Structures are given as C-alpha cells and as structure tokens.
C-alpha cells in the first residue's frame, strides 16, 4: 500500500507505457491502491520521448513522481527492425535512468520491466534469477543489454529489475499468440495457422502482473532482480485443448513454416519463489480462468478493452 494518509497527498507514480496493454491494467490497479498517476491536465500521459532527454527532464520536473514503473518498449519478439529494438529498449531506458538521476528526485522505487527472453534456451527447470543469461534473439539481447546498463545505476537509484515471462489477457494485441488463438476459437474459424506448437511456456494473467508491480512498489527490495511468472509450464497443445473445451469448437491447426523461428525457445518456465517471498501469494493464477475470461470478452465485443471496460480486482475498491 502507498505511504499516504488522509492528510497527505497520494504518492505519485510515473508509468511509462501507461496507455499500453500492461499499463492500462497497472494504472487501474495503482489508483485502486491509493496511488496517483502522473498525467497531464487533459487526463492523458504527459508528452515525452524516451530517447529525448529534454522532454523527460521537463516531465519529471512538472510531475515530480515518487515512484517509476518503466513498461514502455517494444515487446513483440519477432519485431522486424533490430535497430529499433535496441534504440527503444536499451538506449531509451538509459535515457530515462539518466533523466531520473539528473532530476534529483527522492524516488522510493524504480521498477524496470525486462523479459524472460534474457535466459534464452536455458536448461534450468525451473529458471531462477541466478540462471545464466544467454539470449538468442534481438529482443532478448536488447533487454539483456538494458539490464547490464541499469546495474550501473544501482548505487544512485532504488532499482528493481523484473523479468516477466509470458502473460496475456483481454486487450492484448492480436499478433500475440494467445489472443490470436482466442479470436479464432471465439469466431469459430475453420482453421488456424501456427508455427511450432511443440513449445512450453510459463503463462500468466496480465491482472496478476499488474497486481505484482503494484505490490512491489511497497516492498523493501532494491538493487535486485525478480522473475514474474506462474511457475507452471503450459504446452501449446494444452492451450489448444483448453480452448476447444471452453469454446465448444474444434478447428484445424495448420503449420505455417513462415511462422517458425530458427531460434525458437523450446521451453521457458520460471521460478516465482523470490517474487512470492517478496510480495506474498500471487493472484489470478488459474490460467484456464484467464482463457475463459478472454473468450467471454471476445464474445461480448470487448477483446480490445479500454480502461473503463476492465474488471475490478477482487478484494479491491471498485
């Protein structure tokens, strides 16, 4: 919970990527928990550019946040422009951290979103925060570079690096795997084209991720790295079977070799022990319920949910 009382202003949080998929859920969760979001007078995010220090400096002096959660970046692994991946994910993060140091704000926590892709084809099962970093694609390399760069700021900023594994939910762009599958099953398509279905992933709910980020702000942890995951591996075949059962529809799965990556990660399952030790039990851990929620939202025409369409978190203010 934020360190605020009735007589003191709510702690302010600057969320980069607030308008994005994860940011919308996190913004809602933060408001429910009593935080104030850094916004412009119009109610939108302040205009800024991660690679433009001047715009960041101006925003920080106007908003003066107590906390920062850095979600902004390119999150689509097969992004077509590798140079853009590094410019945004690595150089943009460097620009933000330099601006935070330059601001001389008394920040209580700076959370940086990295990725489980930094582990590459790790043989550890489950993968812990101490597992070797060996990214095998440009997305993973851009995040790994960001992490190494950020360690140089540990002595000046209260940084926590979070490595999210796969998570999904209502409103995730349709070029990601789970929303694509949900759309095909909900629309009762005859077939779907996929790449390698012989992979195993650690899937979570975006609402779990938002709740975890929120609770991490109040934790004493700093200068450390945490996995954000369920700790459970789901095969693509399991996902397909669950969607078949939940939707009551069977479709043909066709292999499209153009969708198969030569450097595909075969198994990516993490350990959530350190995260649970830090913030307590995780919420929204039933992935079958997540799939059911997404199917229902698609059927109701809410697959591209806006903030107003998001469901309140159980046990939190509505």
Secondary structure, DSSP 8 states (H G I E B T S, - for coil): --S--TTS---EEEEETTTSHHHHHHHHHHHHTT-EE---TTSS-----TT-HHHHHHHHHHH--SEEEE--S---TT-S-HHHHHIIIIIHHHHHHHHHHHHT---SEEEEE--GGGG-S---SSB-TTS-----SHHHHHHHHHHHHHHTTTTTS-EEEEEE--EE-TT--TTSHHHHHHHHHHTT-SEEEES----EE--EEHHHHHHHHHHHHTS---SEEEEES-S--EEHHHHHHHHHHHHT---EEEE-GGG--TT--SEE-B--HHHHHHH-S-S---HHHHHHHHHHHHHTT-TT--GGGS---TTS--
